[in-house]
Amino acid sequence: MMDQISRRILWEQPGLQVWEVTIEDDEAVLLDAANSLFDKTDLDRVGSYCSSQARKNFIGTRIALRQVAAQIMAVDPASFTIYRSQCSNCNGRHGRPEFSKPGEPHFSLSHSENGALIAFSESAIGVDIQKMQPLDRFREARKRLHPDERRELDEVAPQSQSAAFAQLWTRKESYLKAIGSGLCRSAAQDYVGYRFLNDPDSWSIHDLAVGDNYRAAVTFARSLKY
């Protein structure tokens, strides 16, 4: 199975790793693996996807998550239970996903087409990857940014706007994942910046080198700063 789900360490520092995963398997093989590895919560998630590609990405990434975490912890990949932590913004049970047992690593996931990024850390972490889109696809999302971030994007040449927005948005979303709120917290509330990368509070944000048509970032505790 793992020979058919390509994975490699994209970036690492003491206390954290970011893995790049490419899903190449067919859905039937992935479903067989899911039935042997997943807990009830993840199996229910599998059944909730209408899109075959989205379902395949979810299964493949969850398999890779369990396999890499099992390698780190030297345990059975089927032994992990994943749950949603409390949202830091509204206290609802839709915060970042976490393993249930003490001592298991913190992690974060982000999907894009047939691949994903998985980040592991000793403490809370957030990762995000975005494919660059035409300008009209992110016009509404842009309105939700911090005013200073919108001004910075206004200064970018039109031909570079798509890349600039994708980079800024991955920084923003990785940060919101790390603090445990996701997009329940207003994207305008915190300034992370495009031209001038700002590390808010006790967090550090690092841009990740991915494919030419993608942008990615990871946010981690400043205490792990390299």
C-alpha angles and dihedrals in degrees: 000000000000091000087065096047104066114215136170139165106263097182136353141179132171107300098012144062133186116206126198114215129193118194110215102152128105119253097247092058091046092051091052090053092046092055091056098042110030130088121226093268093057093043089054089051090053090057093050096066117097095184116076091211093051091047091049092049092049094049095044094047093046090050091051090046092055095043095050093043089049089052091051094047098033092232139119111286089224091060096079123099116197123204138167116257124220114285110248090215104049105004092240120142095254101090125121118320114255140177112254103228127079113254095028114124125264113242144182132199135202128180131207121173108302096349144056147189122237120193125195126191145162087244139021114317139174131201132182137181126189133184113229111254136195114274095255091058094066102033093107094043090051090060089061095060128103110279092243090052091052089052091051091052090049088062093056118100112255093245090057098043096096094054092043094052093046091052094047093046094051090052090049096046095044088054093049090049092050094053090049101243105093114188092334082090115070113261087219094060098077128045114219097155138212106225094027111037109217122199105211122216112318096345136100124208122205127186114228126216109236134149122322094257095047139068127199142177140183128210121202141163112290089229086073092053110144 
